[in-house]
Amino acid sequence: MFEQRAKEILLKAKKEVFTGNIGSHLTAFKGDGIDFAEIRAYNSGDDVRKINWKATAKSGDLKLNEFNEERELHIVVAVMLSGGLNFGTKRLKQDSVAEILALLGFSSIASGDRLEIALFSDKLERHFKPTKSSGIVEMAVREVLSKDLIGKEANYLELINFLQSRLKRKAVVVIIGDFYEDIDISYLAKHQLYLVRVRDHFEEELSDVGEVGLIDPISKKSVEANIDSSLIKSYKSALKKHDNTLNEHILEYGATIGNIYTNDDVYLRATDIFKG
């Protein structure tokens, strides 16, 4: 079952990226032009305006400042897997996440950048080391779609700790999840950071359905609930407060956050988010 979904998602992503509908890269990923990388030897044809005269005087040989914008980018896509992704009225959030991953993955590879993928729940589920091979995208998408997510919980602190331990230089970091848990991005402030919040509209616009039986996708516990106007009002208020707090936190550190819903055209929405 998941294999057919994977084939459809991968084929669509390849078509969108490699036929030029979206482009070989997302332009916001090209950096700010001021991220210093290293001092290297001057080569014939290099821009003389970038000569580091202090280093040249010390060494006796022409030295040049090089910036990350002139080098291949290191793009890290982290997918937060949780039981909540196993939900959707139009399609599963799990499928939308896989599509976003496919788009970003193929776009990164097409632009010649190094791509690293981490799949997380409350622990590292799978890690794909940096590469320029498109095979990493296909493997990661299949991994996301084949996972039984019921009982899994997203732990953003574990993810942050993992990224901190790995990323010594500035990178482009994209975190994909539904973000119902708390996250502190202050430790990733030096990176170019994007958060993609995947939701289903029903989660934000509950309808008055009365008495229903519910199952917590993380604890797997069953509960009877009366979803009436009073409960809906309280739920919406709490969710809005949670999301607004996160949005303010993201803006504080100059990062970007955007929503993609299960009934959205993933490719158009992703383009809006990453191209600003």
GIWOPE-V520649 format. One record per residue. N is the residue number from 1. RES is the residue in one small letter. PHI is phi in degrees with one decimal (* if undefined). PSI is psi as a letter, one per 40 degrees, with the letter a starting at -180 (999 if undefined). D_CENTER is the distance of its C-alpha to the mean C-alpha in Angstrom with 1 decimal. Layout:
n=N res=RES phi=PHI psi=PSI d_center=D_CENTER
n=N res=RES phi=PHI psi=PSI d_center=D_CENTER
//
This chain:
n=1 res=m phi=* psi=d d_center=25.2
n=2 res=f phi=-66.5 psi=d d_center=21.5
n=3 res=e phi=-64.2 psi=d d_center=22.6
n=4 res=q phi=-67.1 psi=d d_center=23.6
n=5 res=r phi=-62.3 psi=d d_center=20.4
n=6 res=a phi=-62.6 psi=d d_center=18.6
n=7 res=k phi=-61.6 psi=d d_center=21.1
n=8 res=e phi=-65.4 psi=d d_center=20.7
n=9 res=i phi=-65.7 psi=d d_center=16.9
n=10 res=l phi=-66.3 psi=d d_center=17.1
n=11 res=l phi=-64.3 psi=d d_center=20.2
n=12 res=k phi=-64.6 psi=d d_center=18.9
n=13 res=a phi=-63.8 psi=d d_center=15.8
n=14 res=k phi=-61.6 psi=d d_center=18.3
n=15 res=k phi=-63.4 psi=d d_center=20.6
n=16 res=e phi=-64.4 psi=d d_center=18.3
n=17 res=v phi=-81.5 psi=d d_center=17.2
n=18 res=f phi=-84.5 psi=e d_center=20.4
n=19 res=t phi=-93.3 psi=e d_center=22.9
n=20 res=g phi=87.3 psi=e d_center=21.7
n=21 res=n phi=-62.6 psi=d d_center=20.8
n=22 res=i phi=-103.8 psi=d d_center=17.5
n=23 res=g phi=114.4 psi=i d_center=18.4
n=24 res=s phi=-76.9 psi=e d_center=17.7
n=25 res=h phi=-153.9 psi=i d_center=15.1
n=26 res=l phi=-94.3 psi=h d_center=13.2
n=27 res=t phi=-60.5 psi=d d_center=15.7
n=28 res=a phi=-66.5 psi=e d_center=13.8
n=29 res=f phi=-84.0 psi=e d_center=12.6
n=30 res=k phi=-90.2 psi=e d_center=16.2
n=31 res=g phi=82.4 psi=i d_center=16.5
n=32 res=d phi=-101.9 psi=e d_center=19.2
n=33 res=g phi=81.7 psi=e d_center=22.1
n=34 res=i phi=-127.0 psi=e d_center=23.3
n=35 res=d phi=-86.7 psi=h d_center=21.3
n=36 res=f phi=-65.4 psi=h d_center=24.2
n=37 res=a phi=-108.2 psi=d d_center=23.9
n=38 res=e phi=-168.8 psi=i d_center=27.5
n=39 res=i phi=-104.6 psi=h d_center=31.1
n=40 res=r phi=-131.7 psi=i d_center=32.4
n=41 res=a phi=-68.9 psi=i d_center=35.7
n=42 res=y phi=-71.9 psi=h d_center=36.6
n=43 res=n phi=-116.4 psi=i d_center=36.9
n=44 res=s phi=-55.2 psi=h d_center=39.1
n=45 res=g phi=99.5 psi=e d_center=37.3
n=46 res=d phi=-67.9 psi=i d_center=34.8
n=47 res=d phi=-69.2 psi=h d_center=34.6
n=48 res=v phi=-66.1 psi=e d_center=37.5
n=49 res=r phi=-68.3 psi=e d_center=35.9
n=50 res=k phi=-101.1 psi=e d_center=33.4
n=51 res=i phi=-66.1 psi=h d_center=36.2
n=52 res=n phi=-92.9 psi=h d_center=36.1
n=53 res=w phi=-71.0 psi=d d_center=39.8
n=54 res=k phi=-65.8 psi=d d_center=39.8
n=55 res=a phi=-67.9 psi=d d_center=38.4
n=56 res=t phi=-63.0 psi=d d_center=40.7
n=57 res=a phi=-64.1 psi=d d_center=43.7
n=58 res=k phi=-70.4 psi=d d_center=43.0
n=59 res=s phi=-91.5 psi=d d_center=42.5
n=60 res=g phi=86.5 psi=e d_center=45.0
n=61 res=d phi=-120.2 psi=i d_center=42.5
n=62 res=l phi=-62.0 psi=h d_center=40.3
n=63 res=k phi=-122.5 psi=i d_center=36.7
n=64 res=l phi=-126.0 psi=i d_center=33.7
n=65 res=n phi=-80.4 psi=h d_center=30.6
n=66 res=e phi=-119.5 psi=i d_center=27.4
n=67 res=f phi=-117.2 psi=i d_center=24.1
n=68 res=n phi=-61.0 psi=d d_center=20.5
n=69 res=e phi=-65.3 psi=d d_center=20.4
n=70 res=e phi=-92.4 psi=e d_center=23.2
n=71 res=r phi=-114.0 psi=i d_center=21.5
n=72 res=e phi=-63.4 psi=i d_center=18.8
n=73 res=l phi=-86.5 psi=i d_center=15.3
n=74 res=h phi=-105.3 psi=h d_center=13.4
n=75 res=i phi=-108.9 psi=h d_center=9.7
n=76 res=v phi=-114.8 psi=h d_center=7.8
n=77 res=v phi=-110.7 psi=h d_center=4.9
n=78 res=a phi=-110.4 psi=h d_center=5.4
n=79 res=v phi=-107.6 psi=h d_center=6.3
n=80 res=m phi=-94.2 psi=h d_center=8.8
n=81 res=l phi=-93.8 psi=h d_center=11.9
n=82 res=s phi=-152.5 psi=i d_center=14.7
n=83 res=g phi=-58.8 psi=d d_center=17.9
n=84 res=g phi=-63.8 psi=d d_center=16.7
n=85 res=l phi=-74.7 psi=e d_center=14.6
n=86 res=n phi=-86.5 psi=f d_center=18.1
n=87 res=f phi=-150.2 psi=i d_center=19.1
n=88 res=g phi=170.6 psi=i d_center=19.5
n=89 res=t phi=-89.5 psi=d d_center=22.5
n=90 res=k phi=-96.2 psi=d d_center=21.7
n=91 res=r phi=-161.0 psi=i d_center=19.5
n=92 res=l phi=-70.1 psi=i d_center=17.5
n=93 res=k phi=-60.1 psi=d d_center=14.1
n=94 res=q phi=-57.0 psi=d d_center=13.6
n=95 res=d phi=-69.7 psi=d d_center=14.4
n=96 res=s phi=-62.4 psi=d d_center=12.1
n=97 res=v phi=-60.3 psi=d d_center=9.1
n=98 res=a phi=-62.6 psi=d d_center=10.9
n=99 res=e phi=-65.5 psi=d d_center=11.4
n=100 res=i phi=-61.3 psi=d d_center=8.0
n=101 res=l phi=-59.7 psi=d d_center=7.5
n=102 res=a phi=-63.3 psi=d d_center=11.0
n=103 res=l phi=-60.6 psi=d d_center=10.8
n=104 res=l phi=-64.4 psi=d d_center=8.3
n=105 res=g phi=-63.5 psi=d d_center=10.2
n=106 res=f phi=-66.9 psi=d d_center=13.6
n=107 res=s phi=-64.5 psi=d d_center=13.1
n=108 res=s phi=-64.4 psi=d d_center=12.4
n=109 res=i phi=-64.1 psi=d d_center=15.4
n=110 res=a phi=-63.3 psi=d d_center=17.5
n=111 res=s phi=-89.4 psi=e d_center=17.3
n=112 res=g phi=80.1 psi=e d_center=18.5
n=113 res=d phi=-92.3 psi=i d_center=15.7
n=114 res=r phi=-87.0 psi=h d_center=15.0
n=115 res=l phi=-111.8 psi=h d_center=12.0
n=116 res=e phi=-126.0 psi=h d_center=11.2
n=117 res=i phi=-127.2 psi=h d_center=9.4
n=118 res=a phi=-128.0 psi=h d_center=9.9
n=119 res=l phi=-106.8 psi=h d_center=10.5
n=120 res=f phi=-125.7 psi=i d_center=11.7
n=121 res=s phi=-125.5 psi=b d_center=14.1
n=122 res=d phi=-92.7 psi=e d_center=16.7
n=123 res=k phi=-154.3 psi=i d_center=16.9
n=124 res=l phi=-72.6 psi=h d_center=15.4
n=125 res=e phi=-86.7 psi=d d_center=15.8
n=126 res=r phi=-161.5 psi=h d_center=15.2
n=127 res=h phi=-128.4 psi=h d_center=14.3
n=128 res=f phi=-111.8 psi=h d_center=14.5
n=129 res=k phi=-66.7 psi=i d_center=15.9
n=130 res=p phi=-54.2 psi=h d_center=15.3
n=131 res=t phi=-157.8 psi=i d_center=17.0
n=132 res=k phi=-113.2 psi=e d_center=17.8
n=133 res=s phi=-92.1 psi=h d_center=18.7
n=134 res=s phi=-70.0 psi=e d_center=17.3
n=135 res=g phi=-59.7 psi=d d_center=18.5
n=136 res=i phi=-62.1 psi=d d_center=15.4
n=137 res=v phi=-67.9 psi=d d_center=13.4
n=138 res=e phi=-62.6 psi=d d_center=16.3
n=139 res=m phi=-65.3 psi=d d_center=16.7
n=140 res=a phi=-67.7 psi=d d_center=13.1
n=141 res=v phi=-62.9 psi=d d_center=13.3
n=142 res=r phi=-64.1 psi=d d_center=16.7
n=143 res=e phi=-64.1 psi=d d_center=15.9
n=144 res=v phi=-62.3 psi=d d_center=13.4
n=145 res=l phi=-73.4 psi=d d_center=16.2
n=146 res=s phi=-85.9 psi=e d_center=19.0
n=147 res=k phi=-71.2 psi=h d_center=18.0
n=148 res=d phi=-85.1 psi=h d_center=20.3
n=149 res=l phi=-88.6 psi=e d_center=18.2
n=150 res=i phi=-60.8 psi=h d_center=21.2
n=151 res=g phi=95.6 psi=e d_center=21.9
n=152 res=k phi=-90.0 psi=i d_center=18.5
n=153 res=e phi=-126.3 psi=h d_center=17.2
n=154 res=a phi=-80.8 psi=h d_center=13.9
n=155 res=n phi=-117.1 psi=g d_center=14.9
n=156 res=y phi=-70.9 psi=d d_center=12.6
n=157 res=l phi=-64.3 psi=d d_center=15.5
n=158 res=e phi=-62.1 psi=d d_center=15.6
n=159 res=l phi=-62.8 psi=d d_center=12.0
n=160 res=i phi=-59.1 psi=d d_center=13.0
n=161 res=n phi=-60.9 psi=d d_center=16.2
n=162 res=f phi=-63.7 psi=d d_center=14.8
n=163 res=l phi=-65.7 psi=d d_center=12.7
n=164 res=q phi=-59.4 psi=d d_center=15.8
n=165 res=s phi=-72.5 psi=d d_center=18.1
n=166 res=r phi=-100.2 psi=d d_center=16.5
n=167 res=l phi=-93.0 psi=h d_center=15.4
n=168 res=k phi=-92.7 psi=d d_center=18.8
n=169 res=r phi=-115.0 psi=i d_center=18.1
n=170 res=k phi=-60.2 psi=h d_center=15.8
n=171 res=a phi=-137.5 psi=i d_center=12.5
n=172 res=v phi=-93.5 psi=h d_center=9.5
n=173 res=v phi=-118.1 psi=h d_center=6.6
n=174 res=v phi=-118.7 psi=h d_center=3.0
n=175 res=i phi=-112.1 psi=h d_center=3.0
n=176 res=i phi=-113.9 psi=h d_center=3.9
n=177 res=g phi=-176.0 psi=a d_center=7.7
n=178 res=d phi=-94.7 psi=e d_center=10.9
n=179 res=f phi=55.2 psi=f d_center=11.5
n=180 res=y phi=-89.1 psi=e d_center=15.2
n=181 res=e phi=-96.3 psi=i d_center=15.5
n=182 res=d phi=-80.7 psi=i d_center=15.9
n=183 res=i phi=-143.7 psi=h d_center=13.7
n=184 res=d phi=-114.2 psi=h d_center=15.2
n=185 res=i phi=-91.8 psi=e d_center=13.1
n=186 res=s phi=-58.0 psi=d d_center=16.4
n=187 res=y phi=-75.4 psi=e d_center=16.3
n=188 res=l phi=-111.4 psi=e d_center=13.3
n=189 res=a phi=-60.0 psi=d d_center=15.1
n=190 res=k phi=-76.7 psi=e d_center=16.2
n=191 res=h phi=-93.1 psi=i d_center=12.9
n=192 res=q phi=-83.1 psi=h d_center=11.3
n=193 res=l phi=-114.5 psi=h d_center=8.5
n=194 res=y phi=-129.2 psi=h d_center=6.2
n=195 res=l phi=-118.6 psi=h d_center=5.6
n=196 res=v phi=-111.5 psi=h d_center=5.6
n=197 res=r phi=-95.6 psi=h d_center=8.7
n=198 res=v phi=-99.7 psi=h d_center=10.2
n=199 res=r phi=-136.8 psi=i d_center=14.0
n=200 res=d phi=-109.7 psi=h d_center=17.4
n=201 res=h phi=-57.7 psi=d d_center=19.9
n=202 res=f phi=-62.4 psi=d d_center=22.4
n=203 res=e phi=-65.7 psi=d d_center=20.5
n=204 res=e phi=-102.4 psi=e d_center=21.1
n=205 res=e phi=-127.6 psi=g d_center=24.5
n=206 res=l phi=-59.8 psi=i d_center=26.5
n=207 res=s phi=-109.6 psi=i d_center=29.9
n=208 res=d phi=-74.9 psi=g d_center=33.1
n=209 res=v phi=-107.2 psi=e d_center=33.6
n=210 res=g phi=77.6 psi=a d_center=36.0
n=211 res=e phi=-73.3 psi=h d_center=36.5
n=212 res=v phi=-141.4 psi=i d_center=33.8
n=213 res=g phi=-98.5 psi=h d_center=32.8
n=214 res=l phi=-120.0 psi=i d_center=29.3
n=215 res=i phi=-124.9 psi=h d_center=27.5
n=216 res=d phi=-70.3 psi=h d_center=24.9
n=217 res=p phi=-69.4 psi=e d_center=22.2
n=218 res=i phi=-101.4 psi=d d_center=21.7
n=219 res=s phi=-82.3 psi=e d_center=25.3
n=220 res=k phi=68.5 psi=e d_center=26.7
n=221 res=k phi=-80.9 psi=i d_center=29.5
n=222 res=s phi=-96.5 psi=i d_center=31.3
n=223 res=v phi=-151.2 psi=i d_center=32.5
n=224 res=e phi=-93.8 psi=h d_center=34.7
n=225 res=a phi=-138.9 psi=i d_center=33.6
n=226 res=n phi=-105.6 psi=g d_center=35.2
n=227 res=i phi=-84.6 psi=g d_center=32.6
n=228 res=d phi=-112.0 psi=a d_center=34.8
n=229 res=s phi=-60.8 psi=d d_center=34.5
n=230 res=s phi=-67.2 psi=d d_center=34.8
n=231 res=l phi=-65.3 psi=d d_center=32.0
n=232 res=i phi=-61.7 psi=d d_center=29.7
n=233 res=k phi=-61.7 psi=d d_center=30.5
n=234 res=s phi=-65.8 psi=d d_center=29.8
n=235 res=y phi=-62.7 psi=d d_center=26.5
n=236 res=k phi=-62.5 psi=d d_center=25.3
n=237 res=s phi=-64.1 psi=d d_center=26.5
n=238 res=a phi=-66.6 psi=d d_center=24.6
n=239 res=l phi=-66.8 psi=d d_center=21.3
n=240 res=k phi=-60.8 psi=d d_center=21.7
n=241 res=k phi=-62.8 psi=d d_center=22.6
n=242 res=h phi=-60.8 psi=d d_center=19.6
n=243 res=d phi=-66.8 psi=d d_center=17.1
n=244 res=n phi=-64.7 psi=d d_center=19.2
n=245 res=t phi=-62.1 psi=d d_center=19.3
n=246 res=l phi=-65.3 psi=d d_center=15.5
n=247 res=n phi=-57.9 psi=d d_center=15.5
n=248 res=e phi=-64.6 psi=d d_center=18.4
n=249 res=h phi=-63.6 psi=d d_center=16.8
n=250 res=i phi=-63.8 psi=d d_center=13.8
n=251 res=l phi=-63.9 psi=d d_center=16.4
n=252 res=e phi=-57.7 psi=d d_center=18.6
n=253 res=y phi=-104.8 psi=e d_center=16.5
n=254 res=g phi=70.7 psi=e d_center=15.7
n=255 res=a phi=-88.0 psi=i d_center=12.0
n=256 res=t phi=-122.0 psi=h d_center=10.6
n=257 res=i phi=-133.1 psi=i d_center=9.7
n=258 res=g phi=-147.4 psi=i d_center=10.3
n=259 res=n phi=-99.4 psi=i d_center=11.4
n=260 res=i phi=-127.8 psi=h d_center=11.5
n=261 res=y phi=-99.7 psi=i d_center=14.6
n=262 res=t phi=-64.7 psi=e d_center=16.0
n=263 res=n phi=-101.3 psi=e d_center=18.7
n=264 res=d phi=-79.1 psi=i d_center=16.8
n=265 res=d phi=-76.7 psi=h d_center=16.8
n=266 res=v phi=-56.1 psi=d d_center=13.2
n=267 res=y phi=-70.6 psi=d d_center=13.8
n=268 res=l phi=-69.4 psi=d d_center=15.7
n=269 res=r phi=-66.8 psi=d d_center=13.3
n=270 res=a phi=-63.6 psi=d d_center=10.3
n=271 res=t phi=-62.3 psi=d d_center=13.0
n=272 res=d phi=-60.8 psi=d d_center=14.1
n=273 res=i phi=-67.7 psi=d d_center=10.9
n=274 res=f phi=-84.5 psi=d d_center=10.3
n=275 res=k phi=-95.7 psi=e d_center=14.1
n=276 res=g phi=69.1 psi=999 d_center=14.9
//
